[in-house]
Amino acid sequence: MRNAFSPTLAVLALFAGFFSGPVGAEAFSPEELDQQVKAAETLAADGKFVEALDAMRTATVSVWEAAPLTFRRALWIEEAPGGWGVYAPRSGATFASGDKMIAYAEPVGFSWRESGELWVIEWTADMVIKSKDGTELQRVNDFQQLKITSHERNQEVFASFTYTFTDIPSGDYVVDTVLRDKGSGKTATFSLPFVIR
């Protein structure tokens, strides 16, 4: 592995949103999913809207647990986000060497681990810098450990990564952020191109 430049890496935030999923969802099956959705419809028709929302969240967790780890969105942003979905997209991906580069990502399909009466989300993250043609220039494994502990199975979760690359030559690059879910063993990568001028 060659070091083309010196990166400084920091993860600024990992936050759970205000909405969360239910406790006790079973593994995904189409039949169970259909029953959960029908239960929500019945509850809503009876005016039991909170209960209907809980039933829909149970259905969401059933699908969520069967899904691969992936990202709903990942993009460069202007400044540290204020919460899940609360960010200002960056108009471009051109930076100067040493600039603060903030990436925002919304993972889905991660797992929750029970710990007493709490639920835990745990990830590790790797960073890979590549040239435009895909040649790997630098890799930092386990550069960040991320953890949330909550009374609920939080779904509206985001991660914000701040990269500062010093002494990086001008050119076109891609940064891969590899997220590994400790609870499930699932792995997913989001890739963001950037230009140094």
DOZALO-965350 format. One line per field, with one value per residue (C-alpha): chain; x, y, z. Coordinates in nm, 3 decimals, always signed. Layout:
# residues N
ch: (A|...)
xx: (X|...)
yy: (Y|...)
zz: (Z|...)
***
This chain:
# residues 197
ch: (A|A|A|A|A|A|A|A|A|A|A|A|A|A|A|A|A|A|A|A|A|A|A|A|A|A|A|A|A|A|A|A|A|A|A|A|A|A|A|A|A|A|A|A|A|A|A|A|A|A|A|A|A|A|A|A|A|A|A|A|A|A|A|A|A|A|A|A|A|A|A|A|A|A|A|A|A|A|A|A|A|A|A|A|A|A|A|A|A|A|A|A|A|A|A|A|A|A|A|A|A|A|A|A|A|A|A|A|A|A|A|A|A|A|A|A|A|A|A|A|A|A|A|A|A|A|A|A|A|A|A|A|A|A|A|A|A|A|A|A|A|A|A|A|A|A|A|A|A|A|A|A|A|A|A|A|A|A|A|A|A|A|A|A|A|A|A|A|A|A|A|A|A|A|A|A|A|A|A|A|A|A|A|A|A|A|A|A|A|A|A|A|A|A|A|A|A)
xx: (+0.000|+0.145|+0.072|+0.015|-0.073|-0.147|-0.516|-0.669|-0.998|-1.271|-1.626|-1.828|-2.160|-2.376|-2.729|-3.057|-3.360|-3.674|-3.869|-3.798|-3.911|-4.092|-3.957|-4.008|-4.038|-4.001|-3.789|-3.930|-4.190|-4.435|-4.731|-4.639|-4.579|-4.924|-5.080|-4.894|-5.012|-5.372|-5.356|-5.246|-5.531|-5.786|-5.647|-5.654|-6.012|-6.105|-5.946|-5.651|-5.387|-5.096|-5.149|-5.174|-4.842|-4.683|-4.817|-4.670|-4.335|-4.345|-4.392|-4.105|-3.871|-3.963|-3.850|-3.553|-3.406|-3.424|-3.265|-2.894|-2.703|-2.718|-2.755|-3.073|-2.851|-2.487|-2.356|-2.118|-2.270|-2.178|-2.158|-2.224|-2.584|-2.843|-3.015|-3.149|-3.239|-3.131|-2.839|-2.735|-2.612|-2.282|-2.317|-2.002|-1.724|-1.419|-1.192|-0.845|-0.585|-0.652|-1.020|-1.276|-1.486|-1.811|-1.997|-2.352|-2.500|-2.827|-2.775|-3.063|-3.074|-2.842|-2.911|-3.007|-2.860|-3.050|-2.866|-3.098|-3.388|-3.192|-3.113|-2.761|-2.643|-2.268|-2.060|-1.700|-1.590|-1.301|-1.182|-1.033|-0.900|-0.884|-0.772|-1.032|-0.940|-1.001|-0.640|-0.629|-0.401|-0.460|-0.670|-0.739|-0.921|-1.129|-1.075|-1.393|-1.617|-1.980|-2.241|-2.596|-2.779|-3.153|-3.479|-3.610|-3.495|-3.400|-3.431|-3.380|-3.007|-2.736|-2.358|-2.151|-1.784|-1.536|-1.226|-0.930|-0.661|-0.338|-0.057|-0.288|-0.193|-0.442|-0.659|-0.978|-1.038|-1.301|-1.336|-1.504|-1.649|-1.704|-1.954|-1.950|-2.242|-2.113|-2.447|-2.525|-2.189|-2.339|-2.110|-2.190|-1.987|-2.076|-1.844|-1.814|-1.606|-1.414|-1.168|-0.864|-0.768)
yy: (+0.000|+0.337|+0.661|+0.934|+1.193|+1.236|+1.209|+1.338|+1.164|+1.238|+1.123|+1.417|+1.258|+0.951|+1.033|+0.853|+1.041|+1.106|+0.817|+0.458|+0.111|-0.137|-0.402|-0.772|-0.793|-1.141|-1.241|-1.140|-1.350|-1.226|-1.379|-1.211|-0.882|-0.902|-0.972|-0.680|-0.438|-0.565|-0.522|-0.160|-0.100|-0.239|-0.034|+0.285|+0.213|+0.184|+0.522|+0.366|+0.564|+0.528|+0.153|+0.149|+0.332|+0.079|-0.205|-0.041|-0.004|-0.375|-0.438|-0.200|-0.383|-0.716|-0.583|-0.397|-0.709|-0.900|-0.617|-0.588|-0.308|-0.018|+0.360|+0.557|+0.851|+0.960|+1.299|+1.585|+1.856|+2.216|+2.194|+1.954|+1.826|+1.932|+1.592|+1.312|+1.473|+1.816|+1.910|+2.149|+1.961|+2.087|+2.234|+2.063|+1.827|+2.043|+2.109|+2.242|+2.031|+2.063|+2.158|+2.007|+1.760|+1.652|+1.341|+1.265|+0.914|+0.744|+0.369|+0.121|-0.253|-0.244|-0.455|-0.391|-0.595|-0.635|-0.530|-0.566|-0.329|-0.138|-0.177|-0.122|-0.031|-0.082|-0.016|+0.014|+0.218|+0.188|+0.457|+0.395|+0.666|+0.577|+0.753|+0.825|+0.499|+0.295|+0.246|+0.224|+0.495|+0.460|+0.250|+0.305|+0.011|+0.057|+0.431|+0.485|+0.294|+0.407|+0.315|+0.411|+0.277|+0.340|+0.219|+0.174|+0.017|+0.347|+0.361|+0.729|+0.724|+0.913|+0.920|+1.228|+1.182|+1.467|+1.409|+1.646|+1.539|+1.737|+1.727|+1.565|+1.641|+1.805|+1.553|+1.348|+1.098|+0.878|+0.816|+0.489|+0.469|+0.105|+0.052|-0.283|-0.374|-0.564|-0.719|-0.879|-0.896|-0.699|-0.460|-0.173|+0.094|+0.441|+0.612|+0.987|+1.135|+1.458|+1.685|+1.856|+2.185)
zz: (+0.000|-0.093|+0.083|-0.173|+0.090|+0.457|+0.552|+0.870|+0.942|+1.190|+1.231|+1.352|+1.430|+1.440|+1.542|+1.580|+1.459|+1.654|+1.502|+1.590|+1.510|+1.730|+1.958|+1.892|+1.512|+1.367|+1.068|+0.730|+0.554|+0.290|+0.477|+0.806|+0.629|+0.472|+0.814|+0.973|+0.703|+0.731|+1.110|+1.059|+0.815|+1.063|+1.351|+1.143|+1.030|+1.400|+1.472|+1.658|+1.473|+1.717|+1.726|+1.345|+1.319|+1.556|+1.340|+1.029|+1.205|+1.285|+0.912|+0.832|+1.071|+0.908|+0.569|+0.720|+0.881|+0.552|+0.351|+0.277|+0.443|+0.200|+0.190|+0.128|+0.033|+0.057|-0.052|+0.016|+0.234|+0.316|+0.695|+0.983|+0.961|+1.217|+1.226|+1.009|+0.677|+0.804|+0.581|+0.304|-0.006|-0.143|-0.491|-0.618|-0.521|-0.588|-0.290|-0.214|-0.033|+0.339|+0.301|+0.535|+0.332|+0.499|+0.383|+0.496|+0.472|+0.570|+0.614|+0.606|+0.673|+0.975|+1.283|+1.644|+1.929|+2.257|+2.572|+2.870|+2.802|+2.538|+2.168|+2.035|+1.685|+1.632|+1.322|+1.222|+0.921|+0.677|+0.435|+0.091|-0.143|-0.512|-0.824|-1.090|-1.270|-0.952|-0.839|-0.460|-0.320|+0.052|+0.290|+0.660|+0.820|+1.135|+1.130|+1.330|+1.570|+1.579|+1.841|+1.942|+2.247|+2.263|+2.415|+2.059|+1.732|+1.572|+1.195|+1.114|+1.168|+0.985|+0.988|+0.913|+0.820|+0.794|+0.581|+0.560|+0.314|+0.337|+0.080|-0.175|-0.537|-0.771|-0.952|-0.957|-0.677|-0.514|-0.141|-0.042|+0.308|+0.406|+0.686|+0.867|+1.091|+1.394|+1.483|+1.146|+0.971|+0.681|+0.490|+0.254|+0.079|-0.041|-0.288|-0.336|-0.617|-0.551|-0.725|-0.575|-0.744)
***
